[in-house]
Amino acid sequence: MGARVLISETWYKGLNRLAQKHGVRLRQSYIRIAKRAAMMAGRYAHAKQFNRHRRQLRILRTRLGRLIRDIRRKIGGQEHIAAAFEVPLARASQIRSQQQRQRGWKLYSFHAPETECIGKGKASAPYEFGVKASIVTTNARAPGGQFVLHAKSLPGNPYDGHTLRDVIEGTQKLTGCEIERAYVDKGYRGHDAQNPRRVFISGQKRGVFGAIKRELRRRSAIEPVIGHMKAEGHLGRCYLKGRTGDAANVILTAVGYNLRRVLAWLRMLLRLIVSAILRAFDAHPGLKLAS
């Protein structure tokens, strides 16, 4: 589904499921029509056929409006049922009326209204939907792999540079060590770090020489760490509810990643110990294991 599609069949399914739960008999569910319209809208947007894309969006908005009005007619005068439909109908009305390029807060998900649209700036994945997260690792090469020193969710889709001061202070407080130098990507231009001369941005030329130049080349080492946290942990998709769940999910994912690094190091150590024991038995055939 293309990034231009703001309405999907999920909204129809959510309203129909709620209506079925409270015994509200609807004239039509529109799920089949919405599913096809959302699919075709995504295909047309991908093919840059925007007139056809807008026609499918009009179909989605029209049918969603019919569904909203049908529910409001059926629950009129029933206060106990109207209270259950108040928030879902308000969200459905907002998703129906909001436009792609409108300013301010926008709604993207029926069951998770805190979801945000994050611009990636990449041709392969222009946008991600969720919440921003900050990950800090060591710069030096580590025998057991790069360990995560600090992880934090950043709700509200803040500018990356405006979060650097808090992240550095949180990392120093958590580790008990002062950060000598910080290496960040180009999204942190215009940062608010307390000591800006000790922060180096990817691609920077001024003041980069010697050890700093070598360490700056290591900045991209954090990318596979984030990839492993998304693929093997739950950083790619959070199953916990609300902003509290997002914050807990980032921390738990970082803890799980560090534990996997520790277990991998212990497995490596165990293999070395076992191989050393086997070599000792091969060198001295008379040795016997105690039972």
C-alpha positions in Angstrom: 0.0 0.0 0.0 1.4 3.4 -1.0 2.3 6.1 1.5 -0.4 8.3 0.0 -3.2 6.0 1.2 -4.5 7.4 4.5 -7.7 5.2 4.6 -7.5 1.5 4.6 -10.0 -1.4 5.1 -8.8 -1.6 8.8 -11.1 1.3 9.7 -14.1 -0.5 8.1 -13.2 -3.7 9.9 -12.8 -1.9 13.2 -16.2 -0.2 13.0 -17.9 -3.3 11.8 -16.4 -5.4 14.6 -17.6 -2.8 17.1 -21.1 -2.8 15.6 -21.3 -6.6 15.7 -20.1 -6.6 19.3 -23.0 -4.2 20.4 -25.6 -5.8 18.2 -25.9 -2.9 15.7 -27.2 -4.2 12.4 -25.6 -2.2 9.6 -27.0 -1.7 6.1 -23.7 -2.7 4.5 -20.2 -3.4 5.7 -18.2 -2.0 2.7 -15.2 -4.2 3.7 -14.9 -5.8 0.3 -15.2 -2.5 -1.6 -12.7 -0.8 0.8 -10.2 -3.6 0.5 -10.1 -3.4 -3.2 -10.1 0.4 -3.3 -7.2 0.7 -0.9 -5.2 -1.9 -2.8 -5.8 -0.2 -6.1 -5.0 3.3 -4.6 -1.6 2.0 -3.5 -0.9 0.5 -6.9 -1.9 3.7 -8.8 0.3 5.8 -6.4 3.2 3.5 -7.1 2.6 3.8 -10.9 2.3 7.6 -10.5 -1.3 7.5 -11.9 -2.5 10.0 -9.5 -5.9 10.8 -11.1 -6.9 7.1 -10.7 -5.3 7.2 -7.2 -7.5 10.1 -6.1 -10.6 8.4 -7.5 -10.0 5.4 -5.3 -9.5 7.7 -2.3 -12.8 9.3 -3.1 -14.4 5.9 -3.0 -12.8 5.2 0.4 -13.9 8.5 1.8 -17.5 8.2 0.5 -18.0 4.7 1.8 -16.5 5.5 5.1 -18.9 8.5 5.4 -21.8 6.2 4.6 -20.7 3.8 7.3 -20.3 6.5 9.9 -23.8 8.0 9.2 -25.4 4.5 9.2 -23.9 3.8 12.6 -25.0 7.2 14.0 -28.6 6.6 12.8 -28.8 3.1 14.3 -27.4 4.1 17.8 -29.4 7.3 18.1 -31.1 7.5 21.5 -29.1 4.6 23.0 -26.8 6.3 25.4 -24.9 3.2 26.6 -24.1 2.2 23.0 -23.3 5.8 21.9 -20.7 6.1 24.6 -18.8 3.0 23.2 -18.9 4.4 19.6 -17.9 8.0 20.6 -14.1 7.7 20.3 -14.1 5.3 17.2 -16.5 7.5 15.3 -14.5 10.6 16.1 -11.3 9.0 14.8 -13.1 7.7 11.7 -14.4 11.2 11.0 -10.9 12.6 11.4 -9.3 10.0 9.1 -12.1 10.7 6.5 -11.5 14.5 6.5 -7.7 14.8 6.8 -5.6 15.4 3.8 -2.2 14.2 2.8 -0.2 17.5 3.2 -2.2 19.1 6.0 -0.2 20.6 8.9 -0.4 19.4 12.5 -1.2 16.1 14.0 -2.6 13.3 11.8 -4.2 10.0 12.5 -2.8 6.9 10.8 -4.0 3.9 12.8 -7.4 2.8 14.1 -6.1 0.8 17.1 -2.9 2.9 17.8 -3.6 6.6 17.4 -0.2 7.5 18.8 1.4 6.2 15.5 3.5 8.8 13.7 4.8 9.2 10.2 8.6 9.4 10.2 10.3 10.7 7.0 13.3 8.5 6.2 14.6 10.4 3.2 15.4 7.1 1.4 14.1 6.1 -2.1 13.5 2.5 -1.0 11.6 3.5 2.2 10.5 7.1 2.2 8.5 6.8 5.4 8.1 4.6 8.5 5.1 4.5 10.7 5.6 4.2 14.5 7.7 6.2 16.9 11.2 7.5 16.8 13.9 5.7 18.9 17.4 6.7 19.8 20.1 4.0 20.0 23.7 4.5 21.4 26.5 2.0 21.0 30.3 2.1 21.5 32.5 3.2 18.7 35.5 0.9 19.4 35.5 -2.6 18.0 34.4 -5.1 20.7 35.2 -8.8 20.7 31.6 -9.8 21.6 30.0 -7.3 19.2 28.6 -3.8 19.6 26.6 -3.5 22.8 23.8 -1.0 23.2 24.6 1.6 25.9 21.4 3.6 25.8 17.9 3.2 24.1 15.0 5.6 24.4 11.8 6.2 22.5 11.2 9.8 21.2 7.4 10.4 20.9 6.2 13.5 19.0 8.5 13.0 16.0 11.1 15.5 17.3 14.0 16.8 15.2 17.0 14.5 15.7 19.3 17.4 16.6 17.1 18.6 19.4 17.3 15.2 21.2 21.1 14.8 21.3 21.7 16.7 24.5 19.3 14.5 26.5 20.6 11.3 24.9 24.2 12.1 25.8 23.3 13.1 29.3 21.2 9.9 29.7 24.0 7.7 28.4 26.6 9.3 30.8 24.2 8.8 33.7 23.5 5.2 32.8 27.2 4.2 32.2 28.8 6.4 34.8 31.4 7.5 32.2 31.8 10.8 30.4 31.5 10.6 26.6 34.7 11.7 25.0 33.5 12.0 21.5 30.1 11.4 19.8 29.7 10.4 16.2 26.2 10.9 14.6 24.6 10.8 11.2 23.6 13.8 9.1 20.2 14.1 10.6 21.8 15.7 13.7 22.9 18.9 11.9 22.0 21.9 14.1 22.2 19.8 17.3 21.9 21.2 20.8 24.7 19.2 22.5 26.4 20.8 25.5 29.9 20.4 24.0 29.3 20.7 20.2 33.1 20.5 19.4 33.1 16.9 20.6 30.3 15.9 18.3 31.2 14.8 14.7 28.7 14.4 11.9 29.0 11.9 9.1 30.7 13.5 6.1 32.2 16.2 8.2 35.6 17.5 7.0 36.5 20.4 9.3 38.4 19.2 12.4 38.5 15.6 11.3 42.0 14.0 11.2 44.0 11.2 12.8 42.1 9.1 15.3 38.9 11.1 14.8 38.9 10.3 11.1 39.3 6.6 11.8 36.6 6.7 14.4 34.2 8.6 12.2 34.4 5.8 9.6 33.1 3.5 12.4 29.8 5.5 12.7 28.0 3.2 10.3 28.7 0.3 12.6 25.4 1.2 14.4 23.3 0.4 11.4 23.6 -3.4 11.6 22.9 -3.2 15.3 19.6 -1.4 14.5 18.9 -3.9 11.8 19.4 -6.9 14.2 17.2 -5.2 16.8 14.5 -4.8 14.2 14.8 -8.3 12.8 15.5 -10.4 15.9 14.0 -8.1 18.5 10.7 -6.3 18.5 12.0 -2.9 17.4 10.5 -3.4 13.9 7.0 -3.8 15.3 5.8 -3.1 18.8 3.0 -5.3 20.3 2.7 -3.2 23.4 -0.1 -0.6 23.7 0.3 3.2 23.9 3.3 5.4 24.3 4.2 3.6 27.5 4.4 0.4 25.6 6.6 2.0 22.9 9.0 3.2 25.6 9.2 -0.2 27.3 9.5 -2.0 23.9 12.7 0.0 23.0 14.4 -0.7 26.3 13.4 -4.4 26.3 14.7 -4.8 22.7 18.0 -3.3 23.7 18.3 -5.5 26.7 17.5 -8.6 24.6 20.1 -7.6 22.0 22.8 -7.2 24.7 21.8 -10.6 26.2 22.1 -12.3 22.8 25.6 -10.7 22.5 26.6 -12.1 25.9 25.2 -15.5 25.1 27.1 -15.5 21.8 30.3 -14.6 23.6 29.7 -17.4 26.2 29.1 -19.9 23.4 32.4 -18.9 21.8 34.2 -19.2 25.2 32.6 -22.7 25.7 33.8 -23.8 22.3 37.4 -22.7 23.1 37.3 -24.5 26.5 35.9 -27.7 25.0 38.4 -27.6 22.1 41.3 -27.1 24.6 40.1 -30.1 26.7 39.9 -32.3 23.5 43.4 -31.3 22.4 44.7 -32.2 25.9 43.2 -35.7 25.6 44.6 -36.1 22.1 48.0 -35.1 23.3 47.9 -37.5 26.4 45.9 -40.6 25.4 46.4 -42.1 28.9 44.1 -39.5 30.5 40.6 -40.6 31.4 37.5 -38.7 32.3 36.3 -39.1 35.9 32.8 -40.6 36.1 
